[in-house]
Amino acid sequence: MLKIVKTATAIAIACGTTFSSAHADVVEDLQNICTIVKADDKGELRKKMKKVESDYRLKLQDYYTGISCEGESLIRIAFLNNALETGELMIKKMPKSLLNAPESDGKTLRAWVSERQLMGSPIAVVLNERI
């Protein structure tokens, strides 16, 4: 979330607008991203990511850690909801370093998947190929 705030601040300064309106716009634009991932709507997720990138110059890696859906990250939500298409898209868009980094609970994505016994999931196959 801190990265979103820093980025939103930089955008607000560059555009000459106030911080609160720029931050509010980013938050508003990302508001239903959890629902999109759960519904496995790859087209809508791609559209949302392109809009945020074009409007705020933020890539998925910039706001990924700042978003929590029911206490879980976006890729974890994709696993839990068997959202293959959105999970695969996010894994392919994320840098390998972030896929291997510990998340908010201190566990890496791979460790979490193994712990939840989700290694048989098609999303896990994509994750393992990417890492």
C-alpha positions as CSV (number, residue, x, y, z in Angstrom):
1,M,0.0,0.0,0.0
2,L,2.9,2.3,0.8
3,K,4.1,2.0,-2.8
4,I,0.7,3.0,-4.1
5,V,0.7,6.1,-1.8
6,K,4.2,7.1,-2.9
7,T,3.3,6.6,-6.6
8,A,0.0,8.4,-6.2
9,T,1.8,11.3,-4.5
10,A,4.3,11.5,-7.4
11,I,1.5,11.5,-9.9
12,A,-0.5,14.1,-8.0
13,I,2.6,16.4,-7.8
14,A,3.3,15.9,-11.5
15,C,-0.2,16.6,-12.5
16,G,-0.6,19.6,-10.1
17,T,-3.6,18.0,-8.4
18,T,-4.1,17.3,-4.8
19,F,-2.8,14.1,-3.2
20,S,-6.2,13.0,-1.9
21,S,-8.0,13.1,-5.2
22,A,-5.2,11.2,-7.0
23,H,-5.0,8.5,-4.3
24,A,-8.8,8.3,-4.2
25,D,-8.9,7.8,-7.9
26,V,-6.4,4.9,-7.8
27,V,-8.3,3.3,-5.0
28,E,-11.6,3.8,-6.8
29,D,-10.2,2.3,-10.0
30,L,-8.9,-0.8,-8.2
31,Q,-12.0,-1.2,-6.0
32,N,-13.5,-4.2,-7.7
33,I,-10.4,-6.0,-8.7
34,C,-11.0,-8.7,-6.1
35,T,-14.4,-9.5,-7.6
36,I,-12.8,-9.6,-11.1
37,V,-10.2,-12.1,-10.0
38,K,-12.7,-14.3,-8.1
39,A,-15.0,-14.3,-11.2
40,D,-12.0,-15.4,-13.3
41,D,-12.7,-12.6,-15.8
42,K,-9.4,-12.3,-17.6
43,G,-10.6,-9.7,-20.1
44,E,-11.9,-7.4,-17.4
45,L,-8.8,-7.8,-15.3
46,R,-6.6,-7.0,-18.4
47,K,-8.8,-3.9,-19.0
48,K,-8.5,-2.8,-15.4
49,M,-4.7,-3.3,-15.4
50,K,-4.3,-1.3,-18.7
51,K,-6.5,1.5,-17.3
52,V,-4.5,1.8,-14.1
53,E,-1.3,1.7,-16.1
54,S,-2.3,4.3,-18.6
55,D,-4.0,6.6,-16.0
56,Y,-1.5,6.3,-13.2
57,R,1.5,4.7,-14.7
58,L,1.3,1.8,-12.3
59,K,1.9,-1.8,-13.2
60,L,0.6,-4.8,-11.3
61,Q,3.8,-5.1,-9.3
62,D,3.3,-1.6,-8.0
63,Y,0.0,-2.1,-6.4
64,Y,-0.1,-5.9,-5.9
65,T,1.2,-5.9,-2.3
66,G,-1.2,-3.1,-1.4
67,I,-4.3,-5.1,-2.2
68,S,-5.9,-7.6,0.1
69,C,-9.0,-9.7,-0.7
70,E,-10.4,-11.3,2.4
71,G,-6.9,-11.1,3.9
72,E,-5.2,-12.8,1.0
73,S,-3.2,-11.5,-2.0
74,L,-4.7,-11.4,-5.5
75,I,-2.9,-14.5,-6.7
76,R,-3.9,-16.4,-3.5
77,I,-7.5,-15.4,-4.1
78,A,-7.2,-16.8,-7.7
79,F,-5.9,-20.1,-6.2
80,L,-8.7,-20.3,-3.6
81,N,-11.4,-19.6,-6.2
82,N,-9.8,-21.8,-8.9
83,A,-9.6,-18.7,-11.2
84,L,-7.1,-20.2,-13.7
85,E,-7.2,-17.4,-16.3
86,T,-6.8,-14.5,-13.9
87,G,-4.2,-16.3,-11.8
88,E,-2.2,-17.2,-14.9
89,L,-2.3,-13.6,-16.2
90,M,-1.1,-12.2,-12.9
91,I,1.7,-14.7,-12.5
92,K,2.9,-13.9,-16.0
93,K,2.8,-10.1,-15.4
94,M,4.6,-10.3,-12.0
95,P,8.4,-10.2,-11.9
96,K,9.9,-13.5,-10.7
97,S,11.5,-11.7,-7.7
98,L,8.1,-10.7,-6.4
99,L,6.7,-14.2,-7.0
100,N,9.5,-15.6,-4.8
101,A,9.2,-12.9,-2.1
102,P,7.4,-13.5,1.2
103,E,4.0,-12.0,1.3
104,S,2.4,-10.2,4.3
105,D,2.2,-13.4,6.4
106,G,5.9,-14.1,5.8
107,K,5.3,-17.1,3.5
108,T,6.3,-17.2,-0.2
109,L,3.6,-18.0,-2.7
110,R,5.1,-21.4,-3.4
111,A,5.2,-22.3,0.4
112,W,1.6,-21.1,0.8
113,V,0.4,-23.2,-2.2
114,S,2.3,-26.3,-0.8
115,E,0.9,-25.7,2.7
116,R,-2.7,-25.5,1.3
117,Q,-2.1,-28.6,-0.8
118,L,-2.9,-26.8,-4.0
119,M,0.2,-28.0,-5.9
120,G,-2.1,-30.0,-8.2
121,S,-3.9,-26.8,-9.4
122,P,-3.3,-25.7,-13.0
123,I,-2.3,-22.3,-11.5
124,A,0.5,-24.0,-9.5
125,V,1.9,-25.5,-12.7
126,V,2.1,-22.0,-14.3
127,L,3.7,-20.7,-11.1
128,N,6.3,-23.4,-11.0
129,E,7.1,-22.9,-14.7
130,R,7.6,-19.1,-14.0
131,I,9.7,-19.4,-10.9
